[in-house]
Amino acid sequence: MIGIVAPQLRVGGYVMNDNAEPDYLDFIRDPKNGFVSMTLPLKGGTELSLKLR
């Protein structure tokens, strides 16, 4: 799903994913996709990602 949304997101835009879904993490953490991401200290593994390019 993130592969569909990512091209529509502006540089500097944020995406949040609840429950740290594996397919989301695989896409976001691949450097070629242009995101930086961190897991927030919330119950359930919420991931906050920033589009860099």
C-alpha positions in Angstrom: 0.0 0.0 0.0 2.8 2.5 0.8 4.2 2.0 -2.7 1.0 3.5 -4.0 1.0 6.5 -1.7 4.7 7.3 -1.7 4.9 8.8 -5.2 2.0 11.2 -4.3 3.7 12.4 -1.1 5.7 15.7 -1.3 9.3 15.9 -0.1 9.1 16.8 3.6 5.8 14.9 4.0 5.2 12.5 6.9 3.5 9.1 6.9 2.5 7.3 10.1 1.9 3.5 10.3 0.3 1.8 13.3 1.4 -1.6 14.3 4.7 -1.4 12.3 3.5 -3.7 9.4 6.3 -5.6 7.8 5.6 -4.6 4.2 5.6 -1.0 5.3 8.8 -1.3 7.1 10.5 -3.1 4.2 9.6 -0.3 1.8 10.3 2.6 4.2 13.7 1.3 5.4 15.0 0.7 1.9 17.3 3.7 1.1 16.4 3.8 -2.6 12.8 4.8 -1.6 14.0 8.1 -0.1 12.5 7.9 3.5 13.9 8.2 7.0 11.9 6.6 9.7 11.7 5.9 13.4 9.6 3.8 15.7 7.8 5.9 18.2 7.7 4.8 21.9 3.9 4.0 21.7 2.2 0.8 22.4 2.0 -1.4 19.3 5.0 -0.1 17.3 3.9 3.1 15.6 6.3 4.1 12.8 6.8 7.8 11.8 8.4 8.3 8.4 9.7 11.4 6.6 10.1 11.6 2.8 13.5 13.1 1.9 13.4 12.9 -1.9 
